[in-house]
């Protein structure tokens, strides 16, 4: 077995030919992989890169209940992608609870990554709290997230009583920065409440982002006191495509009802702010914007706002109960 990483393969090959220092390199690589697997084994989320897979081809398996924090396993997987120079995380069946931010800056380490799930069978439960992001990804040439179901807390507890934590899931579910070509495709966002001023379900800065064939069901992000909040918020954008998405004020997943729009008020479903005129001309192409073939209902104050002027927000309330 030559091991999962190209460094291990090189070490074994060099040892066979008697190259000096090869044994040390091989042990170093094995030590790194052993440390990585020990870290991931401490959670119920399973992370595997089989010996027959190339570096950067990863699989995450969740647990059935979604009660155990899998943040460390996710951070380890992203670090492995960075070490490999890019790659793909395949999300298997199960639930992945995030109680801490999953984050990676790929600058000078990787250029292209893909995160791919199995639809409603691959659920990421956002439970970082209203002051922390869920997933933060920075500095990529190419990013694809597809087939993933992002879930907030249910409106009701198992006994049918109101859930006191229903209105405070996360600050921003996805926070993307400096993504040259980003594609958020065929995902679902159920009942995510982002109640802090300036929050968003998807926030992208200095990026060219395509959001297509997604469903935003019962998710909402706060705006208050001039700090704009929207379900999709794009700041200093290079380009934008929001096409063939559904924006509704409720959704039902596995028989569970989700609707955070009565709890958190979004200024708009889509907010475009401060086009990035400093971006390179070949990437910017005059900051193109395409918003077409979407379904919007009454879950936000406005449907789309383009480059809002600074000033007081429409309402000062982040939660309807305040």
Secondary structure as GFF3:
##gff-version 3
##sequence-region A 1 322
A	DSSP	alpha_helix	6	16	.	.	.	ID=ss1
A	DSSP	alpha_helix	22	41	.	.	.	ID=ss2
A	DSSP	beta_strand	46	48	.	.	.	ID=ss3
A	DSSP	beta_strand	57	61	.	.	.	ID=ss4
A	DSSP	alpha_helix	71	84	.	.	.	ID=ss5
A	DSSP	beta_strand	87	91	.	.	.	ID=ss6
A	DSSP	beta_strand	94	98	.	.	.	ID=ss7
A	DSSP	beta_strand	102	105	.	.	.	ID=ss8
A	DSSP	beta_strand	112	116	.	.	.	ID=ss9
A	DSSP	three_ten_helix	119	121	.	.	.	ID=ss10
A	DSSP	beta_strand	122	126	.	.	.	ID=ss11
A	DSSP	beta_strand	135	146	.	.	.	ID=ss12
A	DSSP	beta_strand	149	151	.	.	.	ID=ss13
A	DSSP	beta_strand	172	185	.	.	.	ID=ss14
A	DSSP	beta_strand	188	190	.	.	.	ID=ss15
A	DSSP	beta_strand	193	194	.	.	.	ID=ss16
A	DSSP	beta_strand	200	205	.	.	.	ID=ss17
A	DSSP	beta_strand	208	212	.	.	.	ID=ss18
A	DSSP	beta_strand	215	217	.	.	.	ID=ss19
A	DSSP	beta_strand	220	221	.	.	.	ID=ss20
A	DSSP	beta_strand	230	235	.	.	.	ID=ss21
A	DSSP	beta_strand	239	243	.	.	.	ID=ss22
A	DSSP	beta_strand	246	248	.	.	.	ID=ss23
A	DSSP	beta_strand	251	253	.	.	.	ID=ss24
A	DSSP	beta_strand	256	258	.	.	.	ID=ss25
A	DSSP	beta_strand	266	273	.	.	.	ID=ss26
A	DSSP	alpha_helix	281	284	.	.	.	ID=ss27
A	DSSP	beta_strand	289	292	.	.	.	ID=ss28
A	DSSP	beta_strand	295	296	.	.	.	ID=ss29
A	DSSP	beta_strand	300	306	.	.	.	ID=ss30
###
